[in-house]
Amino acid sequence: MSVPDLAPPPAAQRPQSPWAWVPSLYFAEGLPYVTVMVLSVVFYKNMGIPNTAIALYTSWLYLPWVIKPLWSPVVDLLGTKRAWIVLLQGAMGVGFALLALTIPAPSFFRLTLAMFWIVAFASATHDIAADGFYLLALPEKQQAAFVGLRSAFYRAAMIAGQGGLVFLAGKLSERSGDPRRAWMTVFAALGLFFLGAFAWHRLVLPRPSLDGPSGEKTGLLSGSVATFRSFFARRDILLVLGFLLTFRLGEAQAIKMVTPFLLDPAAKGGLGMTTAQVGLAYGTVGVVFLTAGGLVGGYVISRMGLRRWLWPMTVAVHIPNLAFVYLALFRPGGLATVATAIALEQFGYGFGFTAYIMFMVMIAEGPHRTAHYAIATGFMAMGMMLPGMASGWIQERLGYLNFFIWVCCATLPSILLTAFLRIDPAFGRREQP
């Protein structure tokens, strides 16, 4: 069994510049993730679903990213990375179209969740194929040259989804007075985009000579077991897992309740913003400052190393959560004030999260580097999924103000564990000319 390659025959193709496919590939990688993780929360809030159910069921959608290391060998064994990319983008196009069609149904909650699950599994598998294809299709020097471009377009997808599409849904709801119709339009547009991506990448993706089914069909299970065993054989594995699972303990809960907090009326302790305002403040301004924080974080680590900046960055991730305590306590009415508070929180989070990424890179060093990094990202996703599932239940019992205070307290375990981490002073530091 193999994945069929739907591309035109090689004779019909001309060599393609990476500029023709790297931006579109990574935009298509980021857009379904932000849709499943962020737009689903806004959508269900607009549909009147309670916070407890929103947090519980949308947190379960992290599961494909948690367990994707378990089926990543299948992508190597069956077909080509190119074929997987094209087929999965077509599947996501169909999935989003079906999502739009199920919204008017009486049992829309269950049906739309099923469609989100389909898109989530397709997106997680697409991540595996796209990242593998990038390494196969570009020489090593070009990989380094285009890494900034792929990151920029992945972030652009975050802004387009969390900002642009939320803003669009809000404006369409205001004009029609029907949020269901507005979200049907948004998800239908996503379906058309991915069907277009399917057609585009079917034509322009190159055919690397090394892109083919892995010949290592025997010993796959034993090799996978050895890879996992080597990861868990670290002497400090409990400390490593504790840090991976707790670093985002506060953020995992806050991120599920920020949008409901911004949308809920003052009578429920929220800020009473419109969906369009949330798309502008949280989805656009916030993501821009999140990206800026990440760029600054990467720069300072490259100058002085991870060990020097681990403590400041850990604090930088957690202290800005006080911005939401401020918003819940004083509930300012001006959009500029809210956007400023969100910008500060997101910049701190982006700045500090760089340390977390570099820590995963550090523990993944060795002969199984790619697999170990995938395992680490699985634990990162688990650290988001499990706390997020309970966040709605906690918020509805504490209220927004006390909930955000609780979020600040939930940051203490990772701060404590940071004191016990052992990091090479030179790790992450760029050699000076």
C-alpha positions, 0 to 999 in steps of 0.5 A: 500500500502506498500514497498515490502521487497526484502530481503531473508527470515529471516531463510536464514540470519545470524546476521550481524556485523555493520562492514558489512553494516555501511561503505557500507551504508554511502558510498552509501549515500554520492556518489549520493549526490556528483554526483548530486551536483558536478559531474553534474557541471564538466560534463556539463562544459565538454559538453560546457554548458554555466555557467549561465545554469550550475548554474541555472539548477544544483542548482535546483537539491538541491530541493529534499533535501530542501523539503525532510522533507515534505515526510519523514513521508511516509517512516515511513508509508509504508514498512520498512526502510530496504526495502526503502534502497534496492529499492532506491539503485536499482533505483539509479543504473537504474537511473545512467545507463539511464544517461549514455545512454542518453548522446549521444542523441541530446537533451542530456541536457534535458534528462540527467537533468531528470536522475539527478532529478530521482537520486536526489529524490531517494538519498534524500529519501535514506538519510531519510531511511538510517539515520532512519535505523541506529537508529533502527538497532544499540543499543544506545551505538553502535550508538555512537561507529559507528558514526565516521565510518559512517562519515568517509565513507561518506567523503570517498564517497565525495573523490571518487566522487569529486576526483576519478571519476572526475580524471577518467573522465579527464584521459579517455577524454585525451586518447579517445579525446571524453568527452562524451564517458568518462562520459558515462563510469563514469556514467555506473560504478556508475550504476553498483556500485549501482546495486551491493550495491542493491544486497549486502544490500539485503543480509547483512542488519539486520532486526530490530524488530522495523523496520516496518510501523508506526501505527500512520496513523491517525493524521499524518497531524495534527502531522506534522502541530504541529511539523512545528508550534512548530519550527516556534513558536520560538521568535527568528525565523526570526533571526534563519532563517536569519542565516540559509539562509545567512551563506552559501550565499557566498559559495553557489555562489562560489561552482557552479563557482569554477569548471568552473573557474578552467577549463576555459582557460586563455582567459576567465579568468580561470586557464586552468586546465585539468579535471584530475587536477581538480579532484586531486586538488579540489576533492581530496586535497580539500576534505581531508582538508575540512574533516580535518577542520571539525575534528578540528572544532568539537574538539575545540567546544567540549573543549570550547563550541559553543559560544566561537568559533562562531565568529572565525568559522564564520570568518574562513568560509568566509575569505578563499574565498580570496584564489579564489580572489588571484587565479583569480587575479594572475592566477598561473600556477603551480598545487601545488600553486592552490592546496595549495590555495584550501586546505587553503580555504577548511580547513577554510570552514570545520573548520567554517562549524562545528559551523553551524552544531552545531547551527542546533543541538542547535535549534533542541533540544526538543521533536521534535528534529529529525523533527526540525533538518530535517527542519533546513537542509531543510533551509540549502539546500535552502540557497545553492539552491537559491543563486547558481541559480543566480551565473552563470548569475552573473559570466558571467557579472562580470568576475571571478575576480569581481565575487569572490570579490562579493562572499566575499561581500556576506559573510557580512550578516551572519557575521552581524547576528552572533552578535545577536545570543544568545547561552548558553555558555555551549552548545556543550562543553564536560563535563570534567572528 
